[in-house]
Amino acid sequence: MVEQILYGGSDSQTIVDDITRHDLRTLDRGQWLNDIVINSYLNLVAKRSKDHPEDYPKIHCMSTYFYSTLTRSGSVDYSRVRRWTSKVDLFAMDKIIVPIHLGAHWTMAVIKVKENHIDYYDSMGSSHHCVFVSKDKN
């Protein structure tokens, strides 16, 4: 069945939601994940958190476009993402997940709000400066 789903038709055929056969193939060994698969998975994580608050921490997931929009042109500009964060109280969350693409592959920052801590995960073990701290209080 998995073989049929992955290879049984057109690459552009939608399999579920907005995920195409081509997108699903990025889950195969040796492939690079794409933004559509990452966004879909993070939506599932956030939904599980919301649907089962007694079992899971409060999690908000940013889209794969959040970080690149926030840091466009090499500088942090909150005004570019303000509308993305205005509908949720980020300080009420336990964790905020931020997928980050710095050119080669996807990495992830997990902001632990109540702990005032940020974990950065990179499966390739690379060293990147990706988290900017703005001195501007606005």
Stockholm file with secondary structure:
# STOCKHOLM 1.0

chainA/1-138         MVEQILYGGSDSQTIVDDITRHDLRTLDRGQWLNDIVINSYLNLVAKRSKDHPEDYPKIHCMSTYFYSTLTRSGSVDYSRVRRWTSKVDLFAMDKIIVPIHLGAHWTMAVIKVKENHIDYYDSMGSSHHCVFVSKDKN
#=GR chainA/1-138 SS CHHHHHHSSCTTCEEETTEEHHHHHTTSTTCCCCHHHHHHHHHHHHHHHHHCTTTSCCEEECCTTHHHHHTGGGSCCGGGTHHHHTTSCGGGCSEEEEEEECSSSEEEEEEEGGGTEEEEECTTCCCCCCCCCCSCCC
#=GC SS_cons         CHHHHHHSSCTTCEEETTEEHHHHHTTSTTCCCCHHHHHHHHHHHHHHHHHCTTTSCCEEECCTTHHHHHTGGGSCCGGGTHHHHTTSCGGGCSEEEEEEECSSSEEEEEEEGGGTEEEEECTTCCCCCCCCCCSCCC
//
